[in-house]
Structures are given as structure tokens and as C-alpha cells.
Amino acid sequence: MSTDAPPQPLLEAQNLSVFLQGQRVLTDLNFSFLPHQIVAIIGIEGAGKSTLLKALEGLQRPVTGRIIFAGETVETLPAWEMVRRGAVYVPEGMRVFPGMSVLENLEVGAYLVRRQLKANLDKVCHIFPELRDRLHSPAGILSGGQQRMVTLGRGLMSAPRLLMLDEPFMGLSPKLVQRFCDSFRDLRQSGITLLISGQIMQRVLNVAEKAYILEKGGITFAGTGPHLLQDPHLQEIILPV
């Protein structure tokens, strides 16, 4: 008989509620996921997706309930400490610093892990080889898709265990969306867990081990990504790509 212990969640939320200006925005959320998974959170605009990711990163207070990351309770920790522990948030609409080079933009993300700068830079250039020959170019002259690679790469420069991406596909063509989904698989294989929120994420759901629908501050579906793609309710609230 096997005595192997079951794997422990990388992140777990227990009865998590979040308040904005005294109003409850998220109510009693319970979810968890394992290391090295791709996790999707689906919801229409205003469902609370960004608020949730900000709360997990320590950017949004107050909260009630518990957030457990890598076995430790973290709901009272500041954002910089969450980054130091390996939880990195890339917000919706995050932009490059246009007058700085691509390399300088990436180095901003390494401020807490300077000793790992070269290794992390090599990882970014492996995932996004388009950037390798543009490291010394001003980030502002890159295409929109390449600039999105820089902002994602900036998050990777922090050596995350968990990378949280808020609406990463906004404004991207279907071809670029597929390109980013391919990169997400590479990141998972390299040992990074991804938590991706958005409204139109059919391609992510195809590869997501866990997926949730967030509506009116609560979770109304939990399952695998492919399972969610077959759920009629998804088609009712969100148009596919």
C-alpha cells in the first residue's frame, strides 16, 4: 500500500471575502490549486476578477477569511512580501516604459532577485525568443504583441512560483493569443503555476487543469477547463473566440 502523502495546494482560499469602500465585492470564496497547474478564472467585466487577484497579491484590503500560499497564511502580508515569496501579479493593461530599453524594462522585474538576473533573463528569452535581438531597443517601438511579451517577461524576472495574469489577451489577435497559450504551457513545464483571469479565454480553457466562473462576487462553477467549455452556462454569459 502506498504511503505517499497527497500533494499540497500551492494556493488555497478559505471563505475569502473582499470589501471595497465598505461594500462586499467578493463573498466567501473557496478554491485551491496545485503547483504546476494552469488555472483559469472566467467572468464578465465587473465580476470581481481583478479584485480577487489583487487580494491574493496583497494589493487589496480589507479581506476576511484565509489565503494560504505554499502552506503559510498570507492574507495580512504586503505585496512586496508576496513577490519575495514567489507570487507575482501582472495587472490588466500593464504597459512598458517606452523610453527604456527592453532589457531595462525586464530588469525592473528583478529588483528583489538580482542574483538570479541572468538565469531569469535567459528563461524570458527562451520563452519569447523575439525579444533576444531587441534587448537594447527602446520598448516603445515594439509591436503591441511584443510589448505584451515584455510585460509578461517582467513578471517572470521576479522568479515566480505563481504568476497571476489579469486579462493578458486584451487587444491581441487570435494568432497572438495562441502564441501566448503556447508560452503558458512552456512556463508550466518549467515549474511555474499560472492563474489567468479573463472574459474570453477559450484557448486557455483547453489546457487548464482547473477553471472557475466568477459571477456577482461568487464562484458559480468549478471544474476542469475542458469541462467548463462544455457547460451551457458559459455560452450564455461569455462569447467564445
N, C-alpha and C positions, 0 to 999 in steps of 0.2 A: 504494500500500500504506500502511495506517495505521501511524503510528509512536507512537500513544498508548500510554503505559505502562498496564498493568493496575492497577486500584485496589488500594491497600494496605489490609490489615486495620486496623481500629481497635484490636482486641484479639486477641492470639494467646497461647495456652498451649502450651508445648512440654515434653512429658514431665513434666508437673506432678504432684507428689505432695505430700500434706499429712499431717502427723502430729499426733495428739492423745495426750498423756501417753505418748509413746514408741511408740504404735501407729499404723500406717499406715491412714489413713481414705480417702484418695483416691490412686489409683495410676496414674501415667504417662498423665495426660490430655493429649490433643492436640486442639485445636479452634481455630477462628478465625472472626471475622465482620467484615463491612464496616461502615463508617459508615452511619447512617440505616437500619439494619435493625431488625426486631423478632425477637428470638432467644428461644426457649423451652427451658428445661431441665425435663424431666419426671422424676419419681421418687417412690416411696413414702416415707413417713416413715422417716427413718434412712438414706436412700440417700446422704447427703452433700451435698445441695443447698446448705444454709445454710453448711456448711463451705467449699464452693467459693466462694461469693460473698464470704464474709469473707476468704478468702485473696486473692481478686482485689482487694479493697479495702485490703489491708494490715492487717487486724484479726486474722488468724490466722497464727501462726507455730508451728513451723518449716515451711518448704516446701523442696522440691528441684525442679529444673527451671527453666524460664524463664516469666515473664509479660511480654509486650511490649505496651505501650499507646501508641498514636499514634507508633509507631516507636522507642520507647525502652524499655529493660529496666527494670522497676519492682518486681521481686519483693522487693527489700530496703527499699522505701520505706514510711514510716509512713502511717497512714490519712489524716492531715490533709494530707499532700502529695498523696495520690491525689485528695482532694477539690479541692485547689487546681488540679490538672491537669485536672479535669473528670470524674472517675469518682466517682459518688455512690451510696451503698448505703442502701436503705430496708429495715430488718430486719423479719422476721416479727413481727406483734403490736405494732409501733411505735405508741405512744399519744400523744395530745395532752397538753399541760399544761393541765389543766381550768380552773384559776383564772385563766389568762392569756387575753387576747382572741385571736380568730382571727389578727388582724394580728400580735400579739406572737409567737404560735406560728410564723407564717411568717417573721418577721424573724430568728428563731433560725437558720434555714437559710441566711441571707445573711451570716453573720459573716465569711466570707472575701471576699465580693464586695459590700461595702456600696455602692460606687459604682453598681452595677447594680440596686439595690434596687427602684426604681420600675419599671424596664423588666421585671424579673423578676416583680414583683407583678402588673403588667398581664397578663403571659403566664399566670400562675396563674388570674387572674380570667377570662381569655378561655377557658381550658380548662375551668374549673369556675365558671361564672357564678353558681351557687348561693351561692358564698362572698362575692360582691361586697357584698351587702347585710348580711352577717353579720360583717364585718371587726372591728367593735367589740363584738361579743357574746362572752361567755365561751365558750371552745371546748368546755367540759364540758357545755353544754346542747344541743349539736348532736346530730343523729341519728348513728347508727353509720356510715352511709354518708358523711355529711358530714364526720365526724371522719377517716375514711379519706382523703377528699379533702384535708383539711388536712395529714395526714402525707405524702401524696404531693406536695402543694404545697410543703411544707417542703424536700423534696429538690430540687424544681425551682428554689427560690430560690437554690440554690448554682450556678445556671447550668451544669448538667451537659452534657457531650458524651455521656456514657454514664450511664444511670440503671438501677441494678440493684435489682429489686424481688423480695423474698422472700415468697412466699405472699400476694400482695396481695388475694386474693379470700376469705380466711378469714372466714367468718361473714356473707358478703354474699348477698343474694337473687340469683336468676338475672337479674332485671331490672337490678340494680346492677352485676352482673358485665358485662353487655352495655354498660352506660353507661361503665364503665371501659375496656373494649376499644375503644369509640369514641374515648375520650380518648387511648388509646395511638396510634391512627392519626394523630390530630391532632399528637401530640408528634413522631412520626416525620416528618411533613410539615414541622414547624418546625425539623428538623435534629438531633433528639435520637435516639440509638441506645438501644434498650431491651433489657435482659437480664432475663427474667422467669422465676422458678423457682416450681414448684408441683406439686401432685399431680393436681388436676382442672382442666384448662385447655383444654378442647375449643375454646372460643371464641377463645382466643389462638392456638391451632394453625391456625385457619382463615386467619390473617393473618401467620403467622410465616414469614419467609424462610428461617430456619434453626431446626432443632429437634434436641434430643438427649434420649435416655433415659439416665439415670444410675442404675446398679444396682450395689450392693455395691462402691462406690468406683470404678467404671469406666464408660466410655461404651459402651453396647451398641447404640446406633442413632444415626445422623447423617443428616439429610436435610432436606427442607422440612417445614413444619408440615402442609400438606395431605397430603403423602406419608406422614407418620407416622400421621395419622388413619386411613389405610387399612391400616396394619400390624397384623396379628392379635395380635402380641405386646403391643401397647398395651392391647388389650381384656382380655388375660389378667392384667395387673398393675395396671391403673388403671380404675376405673369412670368412664364419661363423664358429663357433665352434660347 
